[in-house]
């Protein structure tokens, strides 16, 4: 009976260690920021969003009218302070490894906003 209790505890400990190792190897953190630029009651406004994970940063500018020209820029920084920029129309993407910070610039017509995480 004593042997059975010891083997059961070893199995539980081994299972727990496997789960901890899998979770630590899969750990990916993410950050998010958003704001609205323009005049929300009127049609001319846009939603600015910034997402950052450990391997990818994305910035989105979603306009609520098709009349506004849109420009989106992003800069991500990794743990070695290496900077990677990206730009686009309504979406900007920058990829890397060990990303720790991001900043984005959003312009929709005359409205402008920045986000950081």
N, C-alpha and C positions, 0 to 999 in steps of 0.2 A: 504494500500500500504506500509506503514511503517513496519507493521508486516511481510509482505512478504520479505522485504529486510533484516530484522533482522534474520528471519528463514533461509534464503539463506546463510547468512554469517556464521551462527552457523553450518550449514551443511558442508560448505566448510572448516571451521576450524576443525570440527570433522574428516572429511575425511583426511585433511592434517596431523592431529595428528596421525591417524591410520597408514598412510603411513610412517611417521617418526618412529613410534614405531616398525613397521615391519622391516624397513631397519636397525634399530639399533640392533635388536635381530638377524638379519641374517648377521651381519657384519663379514666377514672372510677376513683377509688380506693374501696376498701371496707374496713371494719373489722368485727370480730366479737368478741364476748365471751360467755361462758356460765358458769353455775354451777348446782349442785343445792341446793335448800333442802328442809328437812324431814328425815325419817329414811329414807334410801334402802333399807335392808333391809326396812322395813315398807312398807305400801301408801301411806302418807301422805307423799308427797314430790312435788316438781315440778322441772322443768327450766326455767331462766330463760335466755333468749337475747336478745342485742341485736345488731342489724345496722345499719350506717351506710354509705351511699354519699354521693356529693357532692350528691344531690338527694332522698334519702329515708332516714328512720330508722324501723326497726320493732323492737318489743319483743314477745316471745312468752313466755307462761307456760303450759307444758304439764304438766298434772297427771296423776298415775297412778291417781287414784281420782275418781269423780264426786261424792264427798261434800264436797269442799272448795270453798268459794266462792273465786273468783279475781278479782283486780283487777290491771291492768297499766297503768303510766303511763310516758310518755317525754317528754323535753325534748331538742330539738336546737338547736344554736347555729350560725349561719352566720358567714362571715368578717367581717361587720360587727357581731358580737355581738348580733344580733337573735335572740331566743328564741322558739321555736315549740313549744307543748306538745301532747300528744295523750294520750288515755286510752281504756280499753276493758276488756272482760272478759279474755279470754285473749290478745288481740292489741291493741296500740296502735301507731298510725302517725302520723308527722309528716313533712310534706314541705316543701321549700324549695329554695333554690339556694345553691351554694357552702357546703354544710354542712361543718363542721370538727370538731364534737364532739357527743356524745350521752350522756345519762344516763337510766337506767330504774329504776323501782321495781316490784317484783313481790311480790304477796301471795297466798298460797294457804292459806286457813284461818288458823291461828295462825303460819304460817311467813312470813318476810319476807326479801327480799334486794334488793340494789342492784347495778347494773352501770354501768360507764362506759367509753367509748372516745373 
